[in-house]
Amino acid sequence: MDTSGKPTVAQLHANESERLQALRSYGILDTAVEPSFDDLTKIASYVCQTPIALISLVDEHRQWFKSALGTPLRQTPLDQSICAHALLEHSFLEVEDTTKDPRFDCNPLVTGDPHVRFYAGALLRTPDGLPLGTVCVLDDKPRVLSAEQRDVLAALARQVMSQMEFRRALLLSDRLQRNISRLMAVAGHDLKQPLQVMVMAIDRIRGKLTDAKDRERLGYAIDAGMRMAEDLDRLAETSVMEVGYGAPDLKSFAVADVFQSVLANWRLHAESKGLELVVVPSKAKVVSDPAMLRAIIGNLVGNAIKYTERGRVLVGCRRHHHAVTIEVLDSGAGIAREQQAAIFDAFHQIDPTSEGLGLGLSIVRRTAEALGHDIEVKSDLARGSHFSVRVPLAANSD
């Protein structure tokens, strides 16, 4: 009870804890003014012919206005809230004259500025039926709304809830994406350690063998393990960048460093398929993040080898004024025109029967976007595919 002997708002709601949890799940409290909500209060004020219209959300100790037309207030204490009492109604509360209603006759908003005499509010309800607030209109004169005006106010309340549901869906989607990225970052980091132990153990065994073929076979296993370790590095780097824990470390370096790493990691894999991996030497220096650029080119080369059955994969670069275009060309089956727009989407497989999760080109696109590098693809079903990445040329490049 308050000092007047009337029940407090908290006492009026048996499910207050659940209601407040639902309200906060929308992530809307204390957000900035938005025209899309202000438009709805303008409509409410115009249709109901009232000087004040509000989108009011009832929090634990206050009512907060997402939109407020006709008043400078953005919130009031809960004990002054008429909307809090509206939450007890099934869908609508209308008070013809607040000075004649014992619930509100002593309310400071009634006895003082803005001297509220009339109130009408349509409930904002969650899909589960929990009341969060109202779309309401207020006047300093007693009055009664028409049936049509009540219908419009109820319709506006439904529109507000639709916008709030959309906001919550985006919020949940963003949280899910960040959680997935965190998981990928942790997996990329934690899985690398046992892999390195395995590679070291295989290398020790290889050092004790005398048979050249056995040593060669274990060499393939070591190379495969090192490629997998590099893939895990790329996974961790890309995921960490996505959740905002890191940023590209731009520096000047020789593009040959990237080419050398790509050749070392993919040569044996290409040879095992009977393909020729050709890397054209270059003296160019570029400005990028070395690890992230290796991730881009490595994924493009790995993808080219995966989808090329005969012939070769060529890696090289061309200079264009202040930039270098790094190119990866293959003699594979190519990509159909209708698929080319979707190949950079996560989990998209050019060949649905192939192994893997279809993340390689998705990582390429996200990494290139983070670096500000343009990436293009040209493909012909008869000639193969041609991927290119445009990278800024370093000022001191030869």
Secondary structure as a PSIPRED ss2 file (coil, helix, strand):
# PSIPRED VFORMAT (PSIPRED V4.0)

   1 M C   1.000  0.000  0.000
   2 D C   1.000  0.000  0.000
   3 T C   1.000  0.000  0.000
   4 S C   1.000  0.000  0.000
   5 G C   1.000  0.000  0.000
   6 K C   1.000  0.000  0.000
   7 P C   1.000  0.000  0.000
   8 T C   1.000  0.000  0.000
   9 V H   0.000  1.000  0.000
  10 A H   0.000  1.000  0.000
  11 Q H   0.000  1.000  0.000
  12 L H   0.000  1.000  0.000
  13 H C   1.000  0.000  0.000
  14 A C   1.000  0.000  0.000
  15 N C   1.000  0.000  0.000
  16 E H   0.000  1.000  0.000
  17 S H   0.000  1.000  0.000
  18 E H   0.000  1.000  0.000
  19 R H   0.000  1.000  0.000
  20 L H   0.000  1.000  0.000
  21 Q H   0.000  1.000  0.000
  22 A H   0.000  1.000  0.000
  23 L H   0.000  1.000  0.000
  24 R H   0.000  1.000  0.000
  25 S H   0.000  1.000  0.000
  26 Y C   1.000  0.000  0.000
  27 G C   1.000  0.000  0.000
  28 I C   1.000  0.000  0.000
  29 L C   1.000  0.000  0.000
  30 D C   1.000  0.000  0.000
  31 T C   1.000  0.000  0.000
  32 A C   1.000  0.000  0.000
  33 V C   1.000  0.000  0.000
  34 E C   1.000  0.000  0.000
  35 P H   0.000  1.000  0.000
  36 S H   0.000  1.000  0.000
  37 F H   0.000  1.000  0.000
  38 D H   0.000  1.000  0.000
  39 D H   0.000  1.000  0.000
  40 L H   0.000  1.000  0.000
  41 T H   0.000  1.000  0.000
  42 K H   0.000  1.000  0.000
  43 I H   0.000  1.000  0.000
  44 A H   0.000  1.000  0.000
  45 S H   0.000  1.000  0.000
  46 Y H   0.000  1.000  0.000
  47 V H   0.000  1.000  0.000
  48 C H   0.000  1.000  0.000
  49 Q C   1.000  0.000  0.000
  50 T C   1.000  0.000  0.000
  51 P C   1.000  0.000  0.000
  52 I E   0.000  0.000  1.000
  53 A E   0.000  0.000  1.000
  54 L E   0.000  0.000  1.000
  55 I E   0.000  0.000  1.000
  56 S E   0.000  0.000  1.000
  57 L E   0.000  0.000  1.000
  58 V E   0.000  0.000  1.000
  59 D C   1.000  0.000  0.000
  60 E C   1.000  0.000  0.000
  61 H C   1.000  0.000  0.000
  62 R E   0.000  0.000  1.000
  63 Q E   0.000  0.000  1.000
  64 W E   0.000  0.000  1.000
  65 F E   0.000  0.000  1.000
  66 K E   0.000  0.000  1.000
  67 S E   0.000  0.000  1.000
  68 A E   0.000  0.000  1.000
  69 L E   0.000  0.000  1.000
  70 G C   1.000  0.000  0.000
  71 T C   1.000  0.000  0.000
  72 P C   1.000  0.000  0.000
  73 L C   1.000  0.000  0.000
  74 R C   1.000  0.000  0.000
  75 Q E   0.000  0.000  1.000
  76 T E   0.000  0.000  1.000
  77 P E   0.000  0.000  1.000
  78 L H   0.000  1.000  0.000
  79 D H   0.000  1.000  0.000
  80 Q H   0.000  1.000  0.000
  81 S C   1.000  0.000  0.000
  82 I C   1.000  0.000  0.000
  83 C H   0.000  1.000  0.000
  84 A H   0.000  1.000  0.000
  85 H H   0.000  1.000  0.000
  86 A H   0.000  1.000  0.000
  87 L C   1.000  0.000  0.000
  88 L C   1.000  0.000  0.000
  89 E C   1.000  0.000  0.000
  90 H C   1.000  0.000  0.000
  91 S C   1.000  0.000  0.000
  92 F E   0.000  0.000  1.000
  93 L E   0.000  0.000  1.000
  94 E E   0.000  0.000  1.000
  95 V E   0.000  0.000  1.000
  96 E C   1.000  0.000  0.000
  97 D C   1.000  0.000  0.000
  98 T H   0.000  1.000  0.000
  99 T H   0.000  1.000  0.000
 100 K H   0.000  1.000  0.000
 101 D C   1.000  0.000  0.000
 102 P C   1.000  0.000  0.000
 103 R C   1.000  0.000  0.000
 104 F C   1.000  0.000  0.000
 105 D C   1.000  0.000  0.000
 106 C C   1.000  0.000  0.000
 107 N C   1.000  0.000  0.000
 108 P H   0.000  1.000  0.000
 109 L H   0.000  1.000  0.000
 110 V H   0.000  1.000  0.000
 111 T H   0.000  1.000  0.000
 112 G C   1.000  0.000  0.000
 113 D C   1.000  0.000  0.000
 114 P C   1.000  0.000  0.000
 115 H C   1.000  0.000  0.000
 116 V C   1.000  0.000  0.000
 117 R C   1.000  0.000  0.000
 118 F E   0.000  0.000  1.000
 119 Y E   0.000  0.000  1.000
 120 A E   0.000  0.000  1.000
 121 G E   0.000  0.000  1.000
 122 A E   0.000  0.000  1.000
 123 L E   0.000  0.000  1.000
 124 L E   0.000  0.000  1.000
 125 R E   0.000  0.000  1.000
 126 T C   1.000  0.000  0.000
 127 P C   1.000  0.000  0.000
 128 D C   1.000  0.000  0.000
 129 G C   1.000  0.000  0.000
 130 L C   1.000  0.000  0.000
 131 P E   0.000  0.000  1.000
 132 L E   0.000  0.000  1.000
 133 G E   0.000  0.000  1.000
 134 T E   0.000  0.000  1.000
 135 V E   0.000  0.000  1.000
 136 C E   0.000  0.000  1.000
 137 V E   0.000  0.000  1.000
 138 L E   0.000  0.000  1.000
 139 D E   0.000  0.000  1.000
 140 D C   1.000  0.000  0.000
 141 K C   1.000  0.000  0.000
 142 P C   1.000  0.000  0.000
 143 R C   1.000  0.000  0.000
 144 V C   1.000  0.000  0.000
 145 L C   1.000  0.000  0.000
 146 S C   1.000  0.000  0.000
 147 A H   0.000  1.000  0.000
 148 E H   0.000  1.000  0.000
 149 Q H   0.000  1.000  0.000
 150 R H   0.000  1.000  0.000
 151 D H   0.000  1.000  0.000
 152 V H   0.000  1.000  0.000
 153 L H   0.000  1.000  0.000
 154 A H   0.000  1.000  0.000
 155 A H   0.000  1.000  0.000
 156 L H   0.000  1.000  0.000
 157 A H   0.000  1.000  0.000
 158 R H   0.000  1.000  0.000
 159 Q H   0.000  1.000  0.000
 160 V H   0.000  1.000  0.000
 161 M H   0.000  1.000  0.000
 162 S H   0.000  1.000  0.000
 163 Q H   0.000  1.000  0.000
 164 M H   0.000  1.000  0.000
 165 E H   0.000  1.000  0.000
 166 F H   0.000  1.000  0.000
 167 R H   0.000  1.000  0.000
 168 R H   0.000  1.000  0.000
 169 A H   0.000  1.000  0.000
 170 L H   0.000  1.000  0.000
 171 L H   0.000  1.000  0.000
 172 L H   0.000  1.000  0.000
 173 S H   0.000  1.000  0.000
 174 D H   0.000  1.000  0.000
 175 R H   0.000  1.000  0.000
 176 L H   0.000  1.000  0.000
 177 Q H   0.000  1.000  0.000
 178 R H   0.000  1.000  0.000
 179 N H   0.000  1.000  0.000
 180 I H   0.000  1.000  0.000
 181 S H   0.000  1.000  0.000
 182 R H   0.000  1.000  0.000
 183 L H   0.000  1.000  0.000
 184 M H   0.000  1.000  0.000
 185 A H   0.000  1.000  0.000
 186 V H   0.000  1.000  0.000
 187 A H   0.000  1.000  0.000
 188 G H   0.000  1.000  0.000
 189 H H   0.000  1.000  0.000
 190 D H   0.000  1.000  0.000
 191 L C   1.000  0.000  0.000
 192 K H   0.000  1.000  0.000
 193 Q H   0.000  1.000  0.000
 194 P H   0.000  1.000  0.000
 195 L H   0.000  1.000  0.000
 196 Q H   0.000  1.000  0.000
 197 V H   0.000  1.000  0.000
 198 M H   0.000  1.000  0.000
 199 V H   0.000  1.000  0.000
 200 M H   0.000  1.000  0.000
 201 A H   0.000  1.000  0.000
 202 I H   0.000  1.000  0.000
 203 D H   0.000  1.000  0.000
 204 R H   0.000  1.000  0.000
 205 I H   0.000  1.000  0.000
 206 R H   0.000  1.000  0.000
 207 G H   0.000  1.000  0.000
 208 K H   0.000  1.000  0.000
 209 L C   1.000  0.000  0.000
 210 T C   1.000  0.000  0.000
 211 D C   1.000  0.000  0.000
 212 A H   0.000  1.000  0.000
 213 K H   0.000  1.000  0.000
 214 D H   0.000  1.000  0.000
 215 R H   0.000  1.000  0.000
 216 E H   0.000  1.000  0.000
 217 R H   0.000  1.000  0.000
 218 L H   0.000  1.000  0.000
 219 G H   0.000  1.000  0.000
 220 Y H   0.000  1.000  0.000
 221 A H   0.000  1.000  0.000
 222 I H   0.000  1.000  0.000
 223 D H   0.000  1.000  0.000
 224 A H   0.000  1.000  0.000
 225 G H   0.000  1.000  0.000
 226 M H   0.000  1.000  0.000
 227 R H   0.000  1.000  0.000
 228 M H   0.000  1.000  0.000
 229 A H   0.000  1.000  0.000
 230 E H   0.000  1.000  0.000
 231 D H   0.000  1.000  0.000
 232 L H   0.000  1.000  0.000
 233 D H   0.000  1.000  0.000
 234 R H   0.000  1.000  0.000
 235 L H   0.000  1.000  0.000
 236 A H   0.000  1.000  0.000
 237 E H   0.000  1.000  0.000
 238 T H   0.000  1.000  0.000
 239 S H   0.000  1.000  0.000
 240 V H   0.000  1.000  0.000
 241 M H   0.000  1.000  0.000
 242 E H   0.000  1.000  0.000
 243 V C   1.000  0.000  0.000
 244 G C   1.000  0.000  0.000
 245 Y C   1.000  0.000  0.000
 246 G C   1.000  0.000  0.000
 247 A C   1.000  0.000  0.000
 248 P C   1.000  0.000  0.000
 249 D C   1.000  0.000  0.000
 250 L C   1.000  0.000  0.000
 251 K E   0.000  0.000  1.000
 252 S E   0.000  0.000  1.000
 253 F E   0.000  0.000  1.000
 254 A E   0.000  0.000  1.000
 255 V H   0.000  1.000  0.000
 256 A H   0.000  1.000  0.000
 257 D H   0.000  1.000  0.000
 258 V H   0.000  1.000  0.000
 259 F H   0.000  1.000  0.000
 260 Q H   0.000  1.000  0.000
 261 S H   0.000  1.000  0.000
 262 V H   0.000  1.000  0.000
 263 L H   0.000  1.000  0.000
 264 A H   0.000  1.000  0.000
 265 N H   0.000  1.000  0.000
 266 W H   0.000  1.000  0.000
 267 R H   0.000  1.000  0.000
 268 L H   0.000  1.000  0.000
 269 H H   0.000  1.000  0.000
 270 A H   0.000  1.000  0.000
 271 E H   0.000  1.000  0.000
 272 S H   0.000  1.000  0.000
 273 K C   1.000  0.000  0.000
 274 G C   1.000  0.000  0.000
 275 L C   1.000  0.000  0.000
 276 E E   0.000  0.000  1.000
 277 L E   0.000  0.000  1.000
 278 V E   0.000  0.000  1.000
 279 V E   0.000  0.000  1.000
 280 V C   1.000  0.000  0.000
 281 P C   1.000  0.000  0.000
 282 S C   1.000  0.000  0.000
 283 K C   1.000  0.000  0.000
 284 A C   1.000  0.000  0.000
 285 K E   0.000  0.000  1.000
 286 V E   0.000  0.000  1.000
 287 V E   0.000  0.000  1.000
 288 S E   0.000  0.000  1.000
 289 D C   1.000  0.000  0.000
 290 P H   0.000  1.000  0.000
 291 A H   0.000  1.000  0.000
 292 M H   0.000  1.000  0.000
 293 L H   0.000  1.000  0.000
 294 R H   0.000  1.000  0.000
 295 A H   0.000  1.000  0.000
 296 I H   0.000  1.000  0.000
 297 I H   0.000  1.000  0.000
 298 G H   0.000  1.000  0.000
 299 N H   0.000  1.000  0.000
 300 L H   0.000  1.000  0.000
 301 V H   0.000  1.000  0.000
 302 G H   0.000  1.000  0.000
 303 N H   0.000  1.000  0.000
 304 A H   0.000  1.000  0.000
 305 I H   0.000  1.000  0.000
 306 K H   0.000  1.000  0.000
 307 Y C   1.000  0.000  0.000
 308 T C   1.000  0.000  0.000
 309 E C   1.000  0.000  0.000
 310 R C   1.000  0.000  0.000
 311 G C   1.000  0.000  0.000
 312 R E   0.000  0.000  1.000
 313 V E   0.000  0.000  1.000
 314 L E   0.000  0.000  1.000
 315 V E   0.000  0.000  1.000
 316 G E   0.000  0.000  1.000
 317 C E   0.000  0.000  1.000
 318 R E   0.000  0.000  1.000
 319 R E   0.000  0.000  1.000
 320 H E   0.000  0.000  1.000
 321 H C   1.000  0.000  0.000
 322 H C   1.000  0.000  0.000
 323 A E   0.000  0.000  1.000
 324 V E   0.000  0.000  1.000
 325 T E   0.000  0.000  1.000
 326 I E   0.000  0.000  1.000
 327 E E   0.000  0.000  1.000
 328 V E   0.000  0.000  1.000
 329 L E   0.000  0.000  1.000
 330 D E   0.000  0.000  1.000
 331 S C   1.000  0.000  0.000
 332 G C   1.000  0.000  0.000
 333 A C   1.000  0.000  0.000
 334 G C   1.000  0.000  0.000
 335 I C   1.000  0.000  0.000
 336 A C   1.000  0.000  0.000
 337 R H   0.000  1.000  0.000
 338 E H   0.000  1.000  0.000
 339 Q H   0.000  1.000  0.000
 340 Q H   0.000  1.000  0.000
 341 A C   1.000  0.000  0.000
 342 A C   1.000  0.000  0.000
 343 I C   1.000  0.000  0.000
 344 F C   1.000  0.000  0.000
 345 D C   1.000  0.000  0.000
 346 A C   1.000  0.000  0.000
 347 F C   1.000  0.000  0.000
 348 H C   1.000  0.000  0.000
 349 Q C   1.000  0.000  0.000
 350 I C   1.000  0.000  0.000
 351 D C   1.000  0.000  0.000
 352 P C   1.000  0.000  0.000
 353 T C   1.000  0.000  0.000
 354 S C   1.000  0.000  0.000
 355 E C   1.000  0.000  0.000
 356 G C   1.000  0.000  0.000
 357 L C   1.000  0.000  0.000
 358 G C   1.000  0.000  0.000
 359 L C   1.000  0.000  0.000
 360 G H   0.000  1.000  0.000
 361 L H   0.000  1.000  0.000
 362 S H   0.000  1.000  0.000
 363 I H   0.000  1.000  0.000
 364 V H   0.000  1.000  0.000
 365 R H   0.000  1.000  0.000
 366 R H   0.000  1.000  0.000
 367 T H   0.000  1.000  0.000
 368 A H   0.000  1.000  0.000
 369 E H   0.000  1.000  0.000
 370 A H   0.000  1.000  0.000
 371 L H   0.000  1.000  0.000
 372 G C   1.000  0.000  0.000
 373 H C   1.000  0.000  0.000
 374 D E   0.000  0.000  1.000
 375 I E   0.000  0.000  1.000
 376 E E   0.000  0.000  1.000
 377 V E   0.000  0.000  1.000
 378 K E   0.000  0.000  1.000
 379 S E   0.000  0.000  1.000
 380 D E   0.000  0.000  1.000
 381 L C   1.000  0.000  0.000
 382 A C   1.000  0.000  0.000
 383 R C   1.000  0.000  0.000
 384 G E   0.000  0.000  1.000
 385 S E   0.000  0.000  1.000
 386 H E   0.000  0.000  1.000
 387 F E   0.000  0.000  1.000
 388 S E   0.000  0.000  1.000
 389 V E   0.000  0.000  1.000
 390 R E   0.000  0.000  1.000
 391 V E   0.000  0.000  1.000
 392 P E   0.000  0.000  1.000
 393 L E   0.000  0.000  1.000
 394 A C   1.000  0.000  0.000
 395 A C   1.000  0.000  0.000
 396 N C   1.000  0.000  0.000
 397 S C   1.000  0.000  0.000
 398 D C   1.000  0.000  0.000
